[in-house]
């Protein structure tokens, strides 16, 4: 592709890819950047030659993260390219089907590919009029297609039909054309598991079961049958992206708050979020704290479980990066982090803060205990402990009252999500809780008993 290079930048937590297209002349183009631009800027620095982000592209109004395009326009004078049908309320170049942008040796052509959203565009890269790759956003994915139920429930089937037509249009491109999707494995915008993040049109025509559906009706049925739950914040971010996310300082901070101030915030409706590892939370945590361990998926579970309209106070270990906490929160629209407990858990204890514990138990100790499995429905159906009750983690807060009181072991695949669920149940008044250190595979190995398959 002349002297230009495409650099994928993978967000393992969200399951998404941003792409940096180095145009070879000191300029770069970024596709679907999140508000957390640290990895984009690092990738640009690695390219050398003082690479400047001259263009930033959004394939659609994202539901799972806040776009960084408005930020790049403000900080780097980047030209924002996006669908005119998105009616964004900030400065951008609105494109329609067939519109082209001269990148200097390369051409970017907009292709209308509605389905994931109404205004969705894919962007075809042409070199000397020859298509070399297409940024497919949330249309054609590796082995799949993105979900169509994020706009409005009544429009889901209509958008699924549009998604079928969009994929068929993309399939008309040459077999050698590269496919660069935004959503990948781990994304709640729907993508099957697997390590591949990019593909080609020819590969997808052979391996993508949705692309090989015999007709529109079969495609729609298959796509709708594959839809699982998604975080509630997905309902909010599309409109924020349309209006334009607020601009941020490059140096977000997490100020220290005295324990007395934290207690006052909590009494006024604030929430303590404990981001320490599971074992540390188990050994002792502030009463009523919500456990969301800091890991790649932190942003998703923060957005799923924590309030967005009340102050959040963080408890962290000294070796946990405060920048990672604030930037992960910011990329999903959580600008409500009030600060962190001064001195962490030691400071909380020293100031006389109430401390609770949630025991961790090994699979060999599970015995005949009542088990609550809080994994996603597809995970549960793939194999679970016989007799386990199933409620997804995202539903625990509203369904805590449905569970009988008394001793209960909460489990997921490894322990992080189970501890989040147990912390929610404890806040709802449940006692006698414990968390399984491990998951179904560990139980099966410890007992020699098979897992139960199906729902």
N, C-alpha and C positions, 0 to 999 in steps of 0.2 A: 504494500500500500504506500507507494512513493516513499518518502522519508518519514511518514507519520507512524506512530505506534500507539496501540490501545493498551492501557494499563488497568486491569481490574483491581478494585479496592474493596475487599470483602468485609462486611460487618457481620461477624459470626453470630452476634447476639440477635440481631433483627433478621438474619438470614438473607440479607440483601447485598447487591453489588452496586457500587458507584464506579463509573469509568472515567479515566483521564485519557483523553485523546491528545497526544503530543503531536502538534501539527508540523514540527520539524523546523520552524522558523522563529522559535522563541515564544510562541504562543501555544496555549492549550485550551481545550474544550472539556468541560466536565458534564457528565450526564447523571442526573438524579442524585445530587449531593445531599447529604443530611445537614442539619444545622450544626452538627459537630464536625467542623471542617479540619480537625487536626490531622487526620489521615490523608486527606486530599492535599493539604499543604506539605506534608512530609513526602508524599509521592512526587509532588512537583519539584521539591528541593532535590530529590534523588535523580531527577532527570537532568539537573544541572542547567547551565547556560541562562540562569535567571528566568526560568520558565514563568510566563505570566498567564494567568487564567483570563482569557479574552472572551470566552463564551461559556455560559452555563445553561444546560438544557433540562427541562422537566418533561418527562413523557406523560405525566398525568398529575392530577391533584391527589397527592399521597395521603393515605389514611393511617399508615403505620409509623410515620416520622414526619417531623417538620422539615421542609426543604431549606437548604442553605443557599438557594439561588439569590434571594433578595439580599442576603448578607454579602455574597460575592459581588453583587452589583454595587453595594455601598462601599465595600472595603477594597475591591480590586478593579472597579469600573468595568466589570464583566457585563456583556450584553446577554440579557435573559431571553431565551427562546422557549416558547411554550404555546400550547394550543390557544388560538383566539377564542374558541368555544368555551374555554375555562373561565373567561370574564374575570381574570385576576385584577385586583385593585391596586397594583403597584406597577411601576414602569417595566415594560417587557415588549418584545417583538412577537405579536400574535401571528401564528402560522396556521394555515389551512392545508387540506389535502393537496399534495402536489407542489406546494411552495418549496423553493430551494434557497439555500444560503451558501454563498461562495466563501469557502474557508481558506482560499489561496492554495490552489493545486488540488484540493478536494472540494466536493460538494455535499451538503447535507440536505436530503430531501424528506419532507414530512409526509408520512403515510397515515391516513385516518384508520385507526384500528380500535374502534369502540368495543366495549365488553366489560373490561375491568372497571372502567368508568365511561361515561358518555363521551367525554372530550379527549379520550386517549389518543395519543399520536405515537407511532413508532418512527424512528429516524434512520433512513438508509444512507450509508456513506458510499459515495461514488468516487472512483479514481479514474480520470480520463473516460468518464461516462460509463465505466464498468462498476456494477455493484460489488462491494467487497465485504460488507458487513451491515448488520441492522441492529440498532438498539431497540429491543422489543418491550422494554419496560414491564408492564403487567399483562401483555397479550401472550405471545408464544414463550413459554418457559422451557427449561430443559426437562423433557418428559411430561409436561403438563401445560396448563393454562391457568392464569390467575382467577381467583374467585370473583363472582359477579353480584354478591349480596351485600356490598358495603355502602351502596348509594341509598337505596330505599327498598324495603322488602317487597313491595308490590312490583318493582321493576326488575327483580332478580332474573326471572325467566326470559324477559325481553332482552336483557343485557347478555344472558348466556347465549341466546340465538345470535346476537351481534358478535359475540366472541367467536362463535363458530365461523362466521363469515370473515372475520378478521384473520383467523388462523389460515383459512383457505386462501385468502389473498396473499399472505406471507409465503405460503407454500409454493406459490408461482415463481418465487425468486429462484435463482440458480442453486443447485445442490451445494456448490462450494461457498456460498455466501455465509459468513460467520453470523451466529446468533448470539447477541450480548443482552441477556435479560437482566432486569433489576432484581426481581424476586427469585430466590433460590431455596435450597433445602433449609428448613428451620423457619421460614417465613410463614406467619399466620395469614398472609395473603394467598397462600396455597402453593405448595410445591412438594413433590415427593422427596423422600430421603435419597441421599446420594451425594457424592463428592463433586460431581461435575457442575461447574457454574456457567460454562459457555458451551456452545455446540455449533452445528451447521444446519442449514436447511435440509440437506440430504440426510443427515443423521436423524433429525426429528421426523422426517417423513417415514423412516423405517422403524423407529423405536417409540415414538410418542403415541400412546394409545388414544389420546383425545384427538390428535391430528389425523389418526387413521379411522376415526369413527365413520361408519358407512353413510350417515346422513345427519342432517341438523338435529332431528329429534333424538337420535341415539347420543349425539354429542351432548345435548342439553341434559338428558337424563344422567349420563355419566358424570358430567361436571357437577350438577346439583347434588347427586348422591355422595360426592366426595367432600362436600363442605362440612367443616367442623365449626366449633365455637371460635370466637375471636375477642380480643380485649375491647372493653367498652370505649376506651379512648379513641378507637378507630372511627367512632361516630362523630368525633369533634374535630379531628385534625384536618380533614379535607377542607372545611370552611375556613379554618385558620390559614391554611396554605393558599386559599383563594384570596383572602384579604391581604395576606403577607405577614409572615411571622415577625415578631418584634426583633429589632436589631440588638445584638449582644456585644458587650465588650470582650475582647480576646482573652481577658484574664478574669474569668468567673472565679468566685471565691466561696468558701464555706466558713463563715465567721464563727468563732467560738462563742458559746452562750453559757453563762453561769447556770448551774442546776436550778437555782431558784427561778430564773427567768424561764427555763424549760418547763418547770412545773406550772408556772402561770400560763404559758402558751397551751399546755395540755389541758388545763382546766377550762380554757376558753375555746376548746374544740380542736386544738392542734394534735398532731399525731407524731409519736416517736417511731422512727424507722431504724431498726438495728440491722446494719449491713455486714456484721461480722460473720465468720464461718459458722456452720451449724453447731459444731462442738462447743464453740464459745458461747453462743446463744443458749444452748442447752444448760451449760454450767451456771448461768446467771445473766439475767437481762432486766431492764426496767419493766415494772409492771405495766401491762397493756401494750407493750411495744410490739410492733409488727416486724416479723423477721423476713427480710428479703436480702439474702446473701449477695454480696458484690461479686459478680461474675459476668461473662459476656451477655447473658440474658437479663441482666438487672433492669434495664430500661423497660423491657416488655412487662415484667412482673410488677414493677413500680406503677406503670400505667394501668395495669389490670386491677391492682389491689389497693393502692393508696389514693386518698382523696386529692383532687387537683385544685380544690377551692379553699383549702385550709392550710395553715403553716405546717411544714414537715421539719422535724428536727432529727438529725442523723446521729447515731452512735456507731463509731467505727474503731478499728484497731489502729495502732500507730503506723503499722506497715501498709495500710490500705490508702491508696492515692485519692485525696479529696478531689483532685481535678477530674478523675475518672467518674466519681459520683455525680458531680454537678453537670458534666457534659453529657453523660448518659441521660440524666434527668431532663436536661434542656432539649435534647433531640426529640423527645416525645411530649414536649410542651409543659414540663413540670418546672416552672420558674418560681415555685412556691417553697423552695428550700430556705428555711429561715436561718439555719446554721447547724452547728454540731455541738454536742455536749462537751463542755470544757473538761479535758482529762479523760474523756471516753468513759468506759464502764468503771474504772477506778475512781474517777471524779464523781460519778453518780453515787457509788457506794460511800465515798468519804463524806459526801454532803447529806447522807442519810436517806437517799432515795430508796423506795421500795424495790426489792429484788425478788423475782420469781425464777423458777427453773422448769425445764421440760426435759425429762430424761430421754436419752437415746438408748435403744436396746438392740442387741444383735438378733439376726434371723433365727439363731438356735434357741432364743428365749421366747419366741413368739407363742409357741404352744397353741392353746385353743382360744387365745384372746380375740376379742371382737376387733375386726380390722376395717379401717376406712381407707380405700384406695382413691387418691385424688388426681390421678393422671388423666390425660385427655381420653376421650371415649375410644379412639382408635388404639391407643396404647393398652387400655384395659382389655379390649376385645382380643388383642394379640396374645394375651397370657396374663392371668391374675391368680392370686391365692384363692382357693375354693372358699366360698362363704363370705368373701369380702364385700362390703357395701361400697358402691361407687358413686361419688359426687365429684365433679371436676373442681379443681382449685378455684377457678373463677366464679363458681357458684356457692362456695362455702359461706361467704358472709351472709347471703340471703337465705341459705338453707340450713344454717346452724341449728335453728329451732326444730328442724325435722328430725334431728338425730336424738336418740335416747340418751339420757344422762348416764354417767358411769364410766368405768375404765374402758379405754379404747386406744388402739395403736394406729397411728396415721402413717401411711406409706406412699411413696411415689417410686421413681426409678433409682434415686441415689440418696435422697434425704433432704435436699434443699427445698423443694416445693412442699414436701410433707411438713417441714418445720414452719413454713409460711402458713399452711393450713392450720396447724396446731396452735399457732399464735393467734389466729383469728378465732378459733374455737374457744381458747382460753379467755379472750376478751368477751366472748358471748356467754361466759359463765360455765363452760364445761370444765370438769375436774377429772383427775385420774388419767390424764393424757400421757402418751409416750409416742416417740417417733422412731420408726424403724431405720436403723443405720444400714442402708442398702435398699434393695428392691426385690421384686419377685424372683429374679434369677438367684439372688443370694438365699432366699427362702427355699427355693427348690433344691439348691445345692446342699443346704444344711439339713434338709429333711429327707431328701431322696424321693420326694413326691413330685408328680408332674403339675404344671400349671394348668388352669382351666382356660380354654379358649372360647371366645364368643362373649356376648353381652349377657 
